Amino acid sequence: CSKVPEGAICLCAHKRVAENINRKELAKIPEQEDIFEATISKSRAQKEDWTEKDYPAPKTLRIKLGAKVMITKNDLSPEKEYVNGTIGVVSGVVSGSYDDTAILVDVNGRTISLKRATWNKMKLNEEGKQVKDEDKYFKQFPLQLAWAITIHKSQGLTLDNIFIDLASGAFCAGQTYVALSRLRTISGLHLKHCLSMEDIYQEPIIKTFFDELEKQGKIFHF
């Protein structure tokens, strides 16, 4: 189908395609736009400690009442109200101090209040164990617009209704598999274009590994 079906999330191969869809859908909502900038730690050279590809949430978050959003962090409280990948709709903004401002998200009739979250880089301590680096942080509301997301960002999610847009085709091994395996049931699958054999291919090093096992007689075909 050529258009995203009602209620479906578009999974895009390219980030720019997802951003364009979200930008257009947000513009359709006749409400005031709220903009929230992330706070990112910087090194001594005033260079951000996080690169764009590592951002756990948008550096600039733009929302409106009624915007479709996805929560990008697990709820670590005892209530466990949401997980990374929970989909909802923005229902309000409660203004306050930096740490007290909250975005309200409606998830199936239940209101979740989200404040700014903090992500930290990891480092090795004196014992060689990985621990949080408190000096390298990224602070932002754990939200992103969710009319469309990249296939890469969808890893680990389980969704009911998706529209896959591979644009000019899959460009890395496993990309098509990740997109297709997000679904609970096949009835929720919609494709912008028919899949081609070029969209499904193996990582060469993995193929080489299994070819070698087959030569050694460690893999049998029935």
PyMOL commands that set and color helices and strands:
alter all, ss='L'
color gray80, all
select helices_A, chain A and resi 15-27+52-54+175-180+186-188+197-199+204-215
alter helices_A, ss='H'
color red, helices_A
select strands_A, chain A and resi 9-12+34-37+39-40+60-63+68-71+87-94+102-107+110-114+117-124+130-140+143-145+148-150+162-165+189-191
alter strands_A, ss='S'
color yellow, strands_A
deselect
rebuild
show_as cartoon
